[in-house]
Amino acid sequence: MSTSALREQAKAVIDNLSRDQLRVASEFLAFVKSRELDSATLELLSIPGFEASFARGIRDIKVRRTKPWRVVRRRKVRFDA
């Protein structure tokens, strides 16, 4: 079924919903839209080891195994080309 046909079918269903059903449907559609992965997320997920590294970072934050940002900011970093 084409995208336009799916939209028409969904609109026909929406037009026949009660107020309460429409509220639930609207909330569900907002949830579905919020779960959509954008290109930046897909790019991050394509980096080998990113998910494991991210999970490790979240664990470090939870157990307070972090450094204050001011300390990190003051460090002088050399970038050799």
N, CA, C and O of each residue as an XYZ file, in Angstrom:
324
protein
N       0.855     -1.182      0.000
C       0.000      0.000      0.000
C       0.896      1.239      0.000
O       1.889      1.292      0.725
N       0.546      2.216     -0.801
C       1.365      3.425     -0.919
C       1.212      4.313      0.322
O       0.270      4.169      1.101
N       2.153      5.218      0.473
C       2.116      6.147      1.600
C       0.860      7.005      1.563
O       0.226      7.222      2.595
N       0.503      7.487      0.399
C      -0.693      8.339      0.308
C      -1.954      7.543      0.643
O      -2.868      8.076      1.273
N      -2.014      6.286      0.234
C      -3.175      5.452      0.566
C      -3.242      5.186      2.067
O      -4.323      5.183      2.655
N      -2.086      4.964      2.682
C      -2.051      4.763      4.138
C      -2.511      6.018      4.878
O      -3.247      5.931      5.860
N      -2.073      7.193      4.398
C      -2.507      8.447      5.025
C      -4.014      8.633      4.914
O      -4.669      9.032      5.876
N      -4.552      8.347      3.751
C      -5.996      8.485      3.548
C      -6.769      7.530      4.457
O      -7.790      7.899      5.038
N      -6.270      6.304      4.572
C      -6.922      5.320      5.427
C      -6.870      5.766      6.889
O      -7.866      5.663      7.605
N      -5.710      6.262      7.332
C      -5.569      6.727      8.710
C      -6.485      7.924      8.972
O      -7.108      8.002     10.031
N      -6.575      8.853      8.025
C      -7.444     10.025      8.186
C      -8.908      9.610      8.280
O      -9.671     10.196      9.048
N      -9.302      8.606      7.507
C     -10.690      8.127      7.561
C     -10.995      7.539      8.929
O     -12.079      7.751      9.472
N     -10.040      6.798      9.488
C     -10.236      6.230     10.830
C     -10.299      7.350     11.863
O     -11.163      7.339     12.739
N      -9.396      8.305     11.766
C      -9.347      9.418     12.713
C     -10.656     10.207     12.696
O     -11.156     10.613     13.745
N     -11.199     10.419     11.518
C     -12.451     11.176     11.402
C     -13.622     10.503     12.111
O     -14.615     11.164     12.416
N     -13.527      9.215     12.376
C     -14.622      8.482     13.017
C     -14.362      8.145     14.483
O     -15.096      7.354     15.076
N     -13.335      8.734     15.065
C     -13.031      8.474     16.476
C     -13.796      9.417     17.394
O     -14.095     10.557     17.038
N     -14.104      8.911     18.585
C     -14.711      9.777     19.606
C     -13.620     10.704     20.139
O     -12.442     10.532     19.827
N     -14.016     11.678     20.937
C     -13.058     12.632     21.507
C     -11.989     11.913     22.330
O     -10.801     12.204     22.194
N     -12.406     10.980     23.180
C     -11.444     10.248     24.010
C     -10.529      9.371     23.164
O      -9.325      9.303     23.416
N     -11.091      8.700     22.165
C     -10.282      7.872     21.281
C      -9.297      8.734     20.491
O      -8.158      8.330     20.260
N      -9.730      9.893     20.091
C      -8.871     10.807     19.342
C      -7.695     11.276     20.197
O      -6.573     11.400     19.707
N      -7.958     11.532     21.466
C      -6.884     11.936     22.383
C      -5.844     10.830     22.501
O      -4.644     11.093     22.426
N      -6.297      9.596     22.684
C      -5.382      8.461     22.805
C      -4.596      8.274     21.508
O      -3.385      8.055     21.539
N      -5.280      8.359     20.381
C      -4.621      8.205     19.087
C      -3.571      9.287     18.881
O      -2.480      9.013     18.380
N      -3.896     10.502     19.262
C      -2.959     11.615     19.118
C      -1.715     11.393     19.974
O      -0.595     11.626     19.520
N      -1.916     10.944     21.208
C      -0.779     10.668     22.086
C       0.077      9.535     21.528
O       1.305      9.589     21.587
N      -0.577      8.513     20.990
C       0.164      7.396     20.411
C       0.987      7.842     19.206
O       2.150      7.461     19.072
N       0.391      8.643     18.335
C       1.112      9.122     17.161
C       2.296      9.997     17.562
O       3.355      9.931     16.936
N       2.125     10.813     18.599
C       3.235     11.636     19.093
C       4.356     10.740     19.622
O       5.535     11.021     19.406
N       3.985      9.665     20.312
C       4.980      8.718     20.817
C       5.735      8.063     19.663
O       6.962      7.979     19.690
N       5.010      7.605     18.659
C       5.635      6.960     17.504
C       6.603      7.925     16.825
O       7.711      7.535     16.456
N       6.198      9.167     16.663
C       7.050     10.174     16.021
C       8.312     10.432     16.854
O       9.398     10.593     16.297
N       8.173     10.472     18.176
C       9.330     10.749     19.037
C      10.347      9.615     19.015
O      11.524      9.834     19.305
N       9.909      8.413     18.676
C      10.798      7.260     18.627
C      11.550      7.160     17.305
O      12.413      6.296     17.149
N      11.235      8.022     16.367
C      11.882      8.001     15.057
C      13.358      8.361     15.214
O      13.702      9.336     15.883
N      14.210      7.577     14.601
C      15.637      7.854     14.674
C      16.012      8.874     13.609
O      15.679      8.717     12.434
N      16.705      9.916     14.034
C      17.138     10.902     13.058
C      18.519     10.528     12.511
O      19.146      9.582     12.988
N      18.971     11.253     11.538
C      20.235     10.910     10.865
C      21.430     10.997     11.818
O      22.369     10.210     11.696
N      21.408     11.934     12.757
C      22.525     12.056     13.704
C      22.600     10.824     14.606
O      23.690     10.324     14.887
N      21.446     10.338     15.059
C      21.421      9.139     15.896
C      21.924      7.941     15.110
O      22.719      7.151     15.620
N      21.471      7.801     13.880
C      21.921      6.693     13.047
C      23.430      6.747     12.810
O      24.098      5.714     12.772
N      23.958      7.962     12.652
C      25.398      8.115     12.452
C      26.167      7.656     13.691
O      27.172      6.954     13.576
N      25.697      8.051     14.867
C      26.359      7.624     16.101
C      26.298      6.111     16.267
O      27.289      5.483     16.640
N      25.143      5.530     15.993
C      24.987      4.092     16.145
C      25.830      3.299     15.154
O      26.083      2.113     15.365
N      26.267      3.942     14.076
C      27.097      3.248     13.089
C      28.572      3.219     13.497
O      29.360      2.516     12.864
N      28.962      3.955     14.524
C      30.348      3.976     14.988
C      30.611      2.690     15.773
O      29.905      2.405     16.740
N      31.623      1.908     15.367
C      31.918      0.660     16.085
C      32.225      0.931     17.564
O      33.075      1.761     17.883
N      31.528      0.226     18.460
C      31.776      0.352     19.892
C      31.059      1.505     20.564
O      31.181      1.681     21.777
N      30.311      2.298     19.802
C      29.670      3.471     20.396
C      28.672      3.098     21.487
O      28.681      3.693     22.565
N      27.813      2.119     21.214
C      26.767      1.772     22.183
C      27.365      1.306     23.505
O      26.884      1.694     24.570
N      28.402      0.483     23.449
C      29.052     -0.002     24.672
C      29.710      1.152     25.420
O      29.636      1.229     26.646
N      30.353      2.045     24.676
C      31.008      3.197     25.293
C      29.995      4.126     25.949
O      30.224      4.640     27.044
N      28.877      4.334     25.267
C      27.824      5.193     25.806
C      27.257      4.581     27.090
O      27.066      5.282     28.083
N      26.992      3.285     27.066
C      26.466      2.596     28.248
C      27.454      2.701     29.408
O      27.051      2.909     30.553
N      28.746      2.557     29.113
C      29.770      2.687     30.154
C      29.759      4.105     30.732
O      29.896      4.284     31.942
N      29.599      5.095     29.879
C      29.539      6.479     30.344
C      28.344      6.731     31.251
O      28.460      7.432     32.256
N      27.196      6.161     30.899
C      25.999      6.308     31.742
C      26.229      5.660     33.100
O      25.845      6.212     34.132
N      26.865      4.473     33.097
C      27.172      3.812     34.392
C      28.125      4.672     35.216
O      27.944      4.807     36.426
N      29.139      5.256     34.572
C      30.088      6.121     35.280
C      29.376      7.311     35.918
O      29.692      7.693     37.044
N      28.442      7.882     35.219
C      27.687      9.017     35.758
C      26.878      8.582     36.969
O      26.843      9.287     37.978
N      26.225      7.420     36.877
C      25.385      6.945     37.977
C      26.174      6.693     39.247
O      25.664      6.926     40.343
N      27.421      6.217     39.126
C      28.234      5.938     40.307
C      29.182      7.099     40.631
O      30.092      6.968     41.451
N      28.950      8.225     39.974
C      29.722      9.453     40.210
C      31.211      9.281     39.938
O      32.052      9.841     40.642
N      31.526      8.502     38.914
C      32.909      8.314     38.487
C      33.156      9.281     37.330
O      33.385      8.873     36.192
N      33.103     10.571     37.656
C      33.258     11.621     36.657
C      34.178     12.715     37.178
O      34.563     12.707     38.347
N      34.527     13.649     36.314
C      35.327     14.808     36.713
C      34.514     16.069     36.466
O      33.752     16.135     35.502
N      34.666     17.065     37.320
C      33.963     18.332     37.086
C      34.370     18.926     35.735
O      35.537     18.841     35.353
N      33.448     19.508     35.031
C      33.725     20.040     33.698
C      34.768     21.145     33.734
O      35.507     21.325     32.767
N      34.840     21.889     34.834
C      35.834     22.964     34.926
C      37.255     22.396     34.924
O      38.166     23.002     34.361
N      37.443     21.235     35.553
C      38.760     20.595     35.570
C      39.124     20.143     34.162
O      40.250     20.354     33.711
N      38.192     19.533     33.481
C      38.444     19.053     32.129
C      38.710     20.222     31.189
O      39.587     20.146     30.329
N      37.957     21.295     31.351
C      38.097     22.458     30.482
C      39.474     23.094     30.618
O      40.015     23.589     29.630
N      40.059     23.093     31.824
C      41.348     23.748     32.060
C      42.527     22.993     31.483
O      43.598     23.566     31.279
N      42.338     21.712     31.220
C      43.434     20.925     30.674
C      43.825     21.454     29.304
O      42.980     21.791     28.476
N      45.124     21.515     29.096
C      45.605     21.952     27.788
C      45.781     20.711     26.937
O      46.495     19.780     27.308
N      45.141     20.713     25.824
C      45.198     19.578     24.923
C      45.980     19.961     23.698
O      45.728     21.004     23.096
N      46.945     19.115     23.313
C      47.709     19.346     22.100
C      47.161     18.470     20.999
O      46.971     17.266     21.173
N      46.916     19.077     19.893
C      46.469     18.331     18.734
C      47.593     18.371     17.708
O      47.834     19.398     17.074
N      48.272     17.248     17.553
C      49.332     17.170     16.560
C      48.739     16.716     15.237
O      47.966     15.760     15.188
N      49.097     17.389     14.193
C      48.584     17.030     12.873
C      49.367     15.930     12.241
O      49.058     15.514     11.125
